Amino acid sequence: MASSSGNSSGSAQLQNYASEGDLHRPVDQRKRKRMQSNRESARRSRMRKQQHLDDLMAQVAQLRKENNQILTSINITTQHFMNVESENSVLKAQMGELSQRLESLDEILGYINGGVGHGGGLETTPVADQNSFINPWNMLHVNQPIMATADMLHQYY
């Protein structure tokens, strides 16, 4: 009986081993499924990461394009500003010249109006009676061309 009990214990061990093998089979299968699931998850993660990287690269390209457009706009605006500033300088010079001429003419009119009949040393004939071609004061605008001065200033700016 010792041998039968030895056999029965040996067969129990064999059954026990077989059942442990059966237990390992589902564990191995679950382990393989989990590994496969992890691989798929990692693949999806890499795809999301690549998509995010591609989106960022596209955004960089778009921002560079916008930056170039803004720089072009700034350059055009700066050039326009410089042209307007140059034109403004010419106009200021013309205004100064015209102001000086107006002051001179006002001074001349003051001498003419103040000198008539008061012994100011000027002719006592009224201005309206004088011939406009002979009167040198009527030809004053011919002596000082404004546009020639403006053109000269414009060349320097």
Salt bridges, closest charged atoms under 4 A:
ASP22 OD1 - ARG25 NH1 3.85
GLU40 OE1 - ARG43 NH2 2.92
